[in-house]
Amino acid sequence: NVAVFDKQGNEVRYYEKLGGWPLVEELNYTIRFRYDCSDEINGTLAWTKTRIANTIFTDVSSSEWYNDAVTYSVGRGIISGYGGTTKFGPGDNIQRQDFLVILARLDGVDLTSYGNKKSAFPDVPEGSYYEAAVNWGSEKGIVSGYQNGKFGTGDKITREQLVTFLYRYANYKGLNTSYTTTQKNKVKNTYTDYKNVTDYAQDPVIWAVTNSVINGKTPTTIVPGGNALRCEVAQIMYNIFKNDILN
């Protein structure tokens, strides 16, 4: 029984539907035995990589800019397709509670102790699939609710909200999220709609753009209030991995 790991030591999950591991072609991986079987092996072992499919989902073409990102995110178990289908829904929006679930998967946190208890937010029902992730995010200072005290369950997450959650998560992990005046001015001068970034999100947006966590929606626009798409979230997760943002 073998396991596959990426360069950071994260295990790649075996994908039952295709009978293989979702691997990005340009990346290197490590294969390890799950237990010590050195005394059972005679001779040598030769590994071969067999291409089963260029893409995992029927609605994600191998030529799309986000195909590798989707492959990576699924392999890490961070984002999954729609249950019972072969669809990923790349152009669909992601809701606030679902992004917290994704972020908890990225972290690898054991959410057992965060579930089935009174939430800090009245619109996060006890026992819901996202309750533990939101409670974890609230406890660690990653998320805060709206001024009315609600979390915003069911609301589509905006691009500036998403990077704010990531920025706070990076702070929670003890990472340096500072930036220079030069970097700030570069972001402000590059993106014509930076002026539309809400005050609370200005530091997160500058940090995210400077560290290549996100790219502009276009070469000159961030679209901070625009809704984040599933393909974009997959790409953000891939950017974090490729650029060693959280290490």
C-alpha positions in Angstrom: 0.0 0.0 0.0 1.6 3.3 -1.1 1.0 6.9 -0.5 1.8 10.0 -2.7 3.1 13.3 -1.3 3.7 16.7 -2.9 6.9 18.8 -2.3 5.6 20.1 1.0 4.8 16.6 2.4 1.0 16.9 1.9 -0.5 13.6 1.0 -2.4 13.4 -2.4 -5.7 11.6 -2.0 -6.5 8.6 -4.2 -9.3 9.5 -6.5 -11.7 6.6 -6.6 -13.7 7.7 -9.6 -10.7 7.7 -11.9 -8.7 5.0 -10.1 -5.6 7.1 -9.6 -4.0 10.1 -7.9 -4.8 13.6 -9.3 -1.3 14.8 -10.2 -0.3 18.1 -11.8 2.0 17.2 -14.7 4.7 19.8 -14.0 5.1 18.9 -10.3 7.3 16.4 -8.6 5.9 13.9 -6.1 7.3 11.4 -3.6 5.9 7.9 -3.3 6.3 6.1 0.0 5.1 2.8 1.5 2.6 3.3 4.3 4.5 0.7 6.4 8.0 -0.7 6.5 8.0 -3.6 4.0 11.7 -3.7 3.3 12.0 -7.2 4.5 9.3 -8.3 2.1 10.9 -6.9 -1.1 13.3 -8.9 -3.2 15.1 -7.2 -6.1 14.2 -3.7 -7.3 11.0 -1.8 -7.8 10.3 0.2 -11.0 7.6 3.0 -10.9 5.8 4.1 -14.0 3.3 6.9 -14.2 0.2 6.1 -16.4 -1.9 9.0 -17.6 -5.5 8.1 -17.0 -7.0 11.5 -17.9 -5.9 15.0 -18.6 -8.8 16.4 -16.5 -10.9 15.2 -13.6 -14.3 16.8 -14.4 -16.3 16.9 -17.5 -16.8 20.7 -17.2 -13.1 21.5 -16.7 -11.2 21.3 -20.0 -7.5 20.4 -19.9 -6.8 23.7 -21.8 -8.4 25.9 -19.1 -6.0 28.1 -17.1 -7.4 26.6 -13.9 -7.2 22.9 -14.8 -3.9 22.3 -12.8 -5.3 24.3 -9.9 -8.5 22.1 -9.8 -6.4 19.0 -10.1 -4.2 20.1 -7.2 -7.1 21.2 -5.0 -8.9 17.9 -5.5 -5.8 15.9 -4.9 -5.2 17.7 -1.6 -8.8 17.2 -0.6 -9.3 20.9 -0.3 -12.1 21.2 -2.8 -14.3 18.5 -4.2 -16.7 18.3 -7.1 -20.4 18.1 -6.8 -21.5 14.9 -5.1 -22.9 12.2 -7.4 -21.8 14.1 -10.6 -18.8 14.5 -12.8 -19.1 18.3 -12.5 -16.8 20.8 -10.6 -18.8 24.0 -11.4 -15.8 26.2 -12.1 -18.0 29.3 -12.8 -20.2 28.9 -9.8 -19.9 31.2 -6.8 -18.7 30.1 -3.3 -20.6 31.0 -0.2 -18.9 32.3 2.9 -19.4 29.2 5.0 -18.1 26.9 2.3 -14.9 28.9 2.0 -14.4 28.3 5.8 -14.8 24.6 5.2 -12.1 24.8 2.4 -9.8 26.8 4.6 -10.1 24.3 7.4 -9.3 21.5 5.0 -6.2 23.5 3.8 -5.1 23.8 7.5 -5.8 20.1 8.2 -7.3 21.0 11.6 -9.2 18.4 13.5 -12.6 20.0 13.8 -14.1 17.5 16.2 -14.0 19.8 19.2 -15.5 22.7 17.3 -18.8 21.0 16.4 -22.1 20.6 18.1 -21.9 23.6 20.4 -23.4 27.0 20.5 -21.9 29.2 17.7 -20.8 32.8 18.0 -23.2 33.5 15.2 -27.0 33.1 15.3 -27.2 32.1 11.6 -24.8 29.1 12.0 -27.0 26.2 13.0 -25.7 23.6 15.4 -25.0 20.4 13.6 -24.7 21.9 10.1 -21.9 20.7 7.9 -20.1 24.0 8.2 -20.7 24.7 11.9 -17.4 23.4 13.1 -15.3 25.2 10.4 -17.0 28.5 11.2 -16.6 28.0 14.9 -12.9 27.3 14.4 -12.4 30.3 12.2 -14.2 32.5 14.8 -12.1 31.2 17.7 -8.8 31.7 15.8 -9.7 35.3 14.7 -9.9 34.3 11.1 -13.6 35.4 10.6 -15.8 38.0 12.2 -19.4 38.5 11.5 -21.3 41.5 10.1 -22.2 44.5 12.2 -25.6 42.8 12.9 -23.8 39.9 14.6 -24.5 37.4 11.9 -21.9 35.4 10.0 -23.6 35.8 6.6 -24.4 32.1 6.0 -25.6 31.7 2.4 -24.0 34.9 1.2 -21.6 34.7 -1.7 -18.1 35.5 -0.6 -16.5 38.5 -2.3 -12.9 38.6 -3.5 -11.9 41.1 -0.7 -13.7 39.0 2.0 -11.8 35.9 0.8 -8.4 37.5 0.9 -9.2 39.0 4.3 -9.9 35.5 5.7 -6.7 34.3 4.2 -4.8 37.3 5.6 -6.1 36.6 9.1 -5.4 33.0 8.7 -1.7 33.8 7.8 -1.5 36.0 10.9 -3.0 33.1 13.0 -0.2 30.9 11.6 2.3 33.4 12.8 3.5 34.5 9.3 4.8 37.9 8.4 2.1 39.8 6.5 3.8 43.2 6.4 4.6 45.0 3.2 6.6 48.1 2.2 5.4 51.5 1.0 6.8 50.7 -2.4 4.7 47.5 -2.6 1.6 49.3 -1.5 2.1 52.1 -4.1 2.6 49.5 -6.8 -0.7 47.9 -6.1 -2.5 51.2 -5.9 -1.0 52.4 -9.1 -1.5 49.1 -11.0 -5.2 48.6 -10.2 -7.6 51.4 -11.0 -10.3 50.1 -8.7 -8.1 49.8 -5.6 -10.0 52.8 -4.4 -13.1 50.5 -4.2 -11.5 48.2 -1.7 -13.2 48.4 1.7 -11.1 49.8 4.5 -10.9 46.6 6.5 -9.7 44.7 3.4 -6.9 47.1 2.2 -4.1 45.4 4.1 -5.2 41.9 3.1 -5.6 42.9 -0.6 -2.1 44.5 -0.7 -0.6 41.4 1.0 -2.4 39.0 -1.3 -1.5 40.8 -4.5 2.1 41.4 -3.4 2.6 37.7 -2.5 0.8 36.4 -5.6 -2.0 34.9 -3.6 -4.4 36.5 -6.1 -4.0 38.2 -9.4 -6.2 40.9 -10.7 -9.4 40.1 -12.5 -7.8 41.9 -15.4 -4.4 43.5 -15.6 -5.7 46.7 -14.2 -8.6 45.7 -12.0 -9.0 43.8 -8.7 -12.8 43.8 -8.6 -12.8 43.6 -4.8 -16.6 43.4 -4.4 -17.0 40.8 -7.1 -18.0 37.3 -6.1 -15.2 34.7 -6.0 -15.7 31.7 -8.4 -14.9 28.1 -7.6 -12.2 28.1 -10.3 -10.6 31.2 -8.8 -10.6 29.7 -5.3 -8.9 26.6 -6.7 -6.3 28.8 -8.3 -5.7 30.7 -5.1 -5.1 27.4 -3.2 -2.7 26.4 -6.0 -0.9 29.8 -5.8 -0.5 29.4 -2.0 1.1 26.0 -2.6 3.4 27.0 -5.5 4.6 30.2 -3.8 5.1 28.6 -0.4 2.9 31.3 1.1 2.0 29.5 4.3 5.3 27.9 5.0 
